Amino acid sequence: MRTPRMFAPGAIGVLLAVSPLLAHHDWPVDRTNVLTITGTVTAYRFAEPHVMITLDVAANGTSETWNVGGSNTKYSAVNGWDRKTLKPGDVITAVGFRFRDGSHAAQLEKVVMADGKEMYLYGPPALLRPLTVPGPAPSTSSGSERRP
């Protein structure tokens, strides 16, 4: 009976250490197709856990309500977002990925404002690409240099 009691504190410690990782989640979206929708903002929430926007989108003569969201407030703020970025009545174009279940919900990558300004939620695409290790610097020599 001593063996299980000896391992219990270690097992509890491991579970506590990985519990934040278990709480993290991935958006249930289809990343094979980029979604672009234009609509009128009816609600904007700059709060945790995710910045969320509700849009009225005209489709086939009717109006659809879409819920689109992005990163948390910390990452969004780094990209220029704040509580006053959007207000009801603003017309925006949302670009992102639709939920796989086909609902009117999407994870945003960026929003294009009415004036054409692009507002990213996770950073511009160049910042999202994996870093590559640079090769040797290109030679600036023209080949006409004389060497002693």
C-alpha positions as CSV (number, residue, x, y, z in Angstrom):
1,M,0.0,0.0,0.0
2,R,2.9,2.3,0.4
3,T,3.8,2.3,-3.3
4,P,0.6,4.2,-4.5
5,R,0.9,6.7,-1.7
6,M,4.5,7.4,-2.7
7,F,3.5,8.2,-6.3
8,A,0.3,10.2,-5.5
9,P,2.0,13.5,-4.7
10,G,4.1,13.3,-7.9
11,A,1.1,12.4,-10.0
12,I,-0.9,15.3,-8.6
13,G,2.0,17.6,-9.3
14,V,2.2,16.5,-12.9
15,L,-1.6,17.0,-13.4
16,L,-1.4,20.5,-11.9
17,A,1.5,21.4,-14.1
18,V,-0.2,20.4,-17.4
19,S,-3.8,21.6,-16.5
20,P,-3.2,25.0,-18.2
21,L,-2.3,23.1,-21.4
22,L,-5.5,21.1,-21.2
23,A,-7.5,24.3,-21.0
24,H,-6.1,25.7,-24.2
25,H,-8.1,25.0,-27.3
26,D,-8.0,25.4,-31.1
27,W,-10.8,27.0,-33.0
28,P,-13.1,24.5,-34.7
29,V,-12.7,26.0,-38.2
30,D,-12.1,24.9,-41.7
31,R,-8.6,26.4,-42.6
32,T,-8.8,25.2,-46.2
33,N,-11.2,27.9,-47.2
34,V,-10.9,31.6,-46.5
35,L,-14.2,33.3,-45.7
36,T,-14.8,37.0,-46.6
37,I,-18.0,38.6,-45.5
38,T,-19.1,42.2,-45.3
39,G,-21.7,43.3,-42.8
40,T,-22.8,45.9,-40.3
41,V,-21.6,45.7,-36.7
42,T,-24.4,45.2,-34.2
43,A,-22.2,44.4,-31.2
44,Y,-18.5,44.6,-30.4
45,R,-16.9,43.0,-27.2
46,F,-13.3,43.8,-26.5
47,A,-13.0,41.4,-23.5
48,E,-11.5,38.1,-22.6
49,P,-11.3,35.3,-23.6
50,H,-11.7,36.6,-27.2
51,V,-12.5,39.8,-29.0
52,M,-16.0,39.2,-30.5
53,I,-18.0,41.0,-33.2
54,T,-21.6,40.4,-34.2
55,L,-22.5,41.3,-37.7
56,D,-25.7,41.6,-39.8
57,V,-24.8,40.3,-43.2
58,A,-27.0,40.6,-46.3
59,A,-27.4,37.3,-48.1
60,N,-29.9,36.3,-50.7
61,G,-32.3,39.0,-49.9
62,T,-32.3,38.3,-46.2
63,S,-30.1,39.3,-43.2
64,E,-27.9,36.7,-41.4
65,T,-26.4,37.2,-38.0
66,W,-22.7,36.2,-37.8
67,N,-20.6,36.0,-34.7
68,V,-16.9,36.4,-35.5
69,G,-14.0,36.6,-33.2
70,G,-10.3,36.6,-32.9
71,S,-7.5,36.7,-30.4
72,N,-7.5,37.8,-26.8
73,T,-7.3,41.5,-25.9
74,K,-3.6,41.4,-25.3
75,Y,-2.7,40.3,-28.8
76,S,-5.4,42.4,-30.4
77,A,-4.2,45.5,-28.5
78,V,-0.7,44.9,-29.9
79,N,-2.2,45.1,-33.3
80,G,-4.0,48.4,-32.6
81,W,-7.4,47.2,-31.3
82,D,-9.1,48.8,-28.3
83,R,-12.6,49.2,-26.8
84,K,-13.3,52.0,-29.3
85,T,-12.1,50.3,-32.5
86,L,-15.7,49.4,-33.6
87,K,-19.2,50.6,-32.8
88,P,-22.6,49.5,-33.8
89,G,-23.4,50.7,-37.4
90,D,-19.8,50.4,-38.7
91,V,-19.6,48.5,-42.0
92,I,-16.6,46.1,-42.1
93,T,-15.3,43.2,-44.1
94,A,-14.3,40.2,-42.0
95,V,-11.7,37.8,-43.3
96,G,-11.1,34.5,-41.6
97,F,-12.2,30.9,-41.3
98,R,-15.7,29.6,-40.9
99,F,-16.6,27.0,-38.2
100,R,-16.6,23.5,-39.5
101,D,-20.2,22.9,-38.3
102,G,-21.4,25.4,-41.0
103,S,-22.8,27.9,-38.4
104,H,-22.6,31.6,-39.0
105,A,-19.4,31.8,-36.9
106,A,-15.8,32.4,-37.8
107,Q,-12.4,33.0,-36.5
108,L,-11.1,36.3,-37.8
109,E,-7.6,36.9,-39.2
110,K,-8.3,40.5,-40.1
111,V,-11.0,43.1,-40.5
112,V,-11.0,45.7,-43.3
113,M,-12.5,48.9,-42.2
114,A,-14.8,51.1,-44.4
115,D,-11.8,53.4,-45.1
116,G,-9.7,50.4,-46.3
117,K,-7.5,50.1,-43.2
118,E,-6.7,46.5,-42.4
119,M,-6.8,45.5,-38.7
120,Y,-5.2,42.2,-37.9
121,L,-6.1,40.2,-34.8
122,Y,-3.0,37.9,-34.6
123,G,-0.5,40.1,-36.5
124,P,0.1,40.7,-40.2
125,P,0.7,37.6,-42.3
126,A,4.5,38.2,-42.6
127,L,4.7,37.9,-38.8
128,L,2.8,34.6,-38.8
129,R,5.2,32.8,-41.1
130,P,7.8,30.5,-39.5
131,L,11.2,32.0,-39.2
132,T,13.8,30.6,-41.5
133,V,17.5,30.6,-40.8
134,P,19.2,32.9,-43.3
135,G,22.0,31.6,-45.5
136,P,25.3,33.3,-46.1
137,A,25.0,37.0,-47.0
138,P,25.0,37.6,-50.7
139,S,28.3,38.9,-52.1
140,T,28.4,42.6,-52.9
141,S,31.6,42.2,-54.9
142,S,31.4,43.3,-58.5
143,G,34.3,41.0,-59.5
144,S,36.4,43.9,-60.7
145,E,38.3,44.4,-57.4
146,R,42.0,43.9,-57.5
147,R,43.5,41.7,-54.8
148,P,47.1,42.1,-53.7
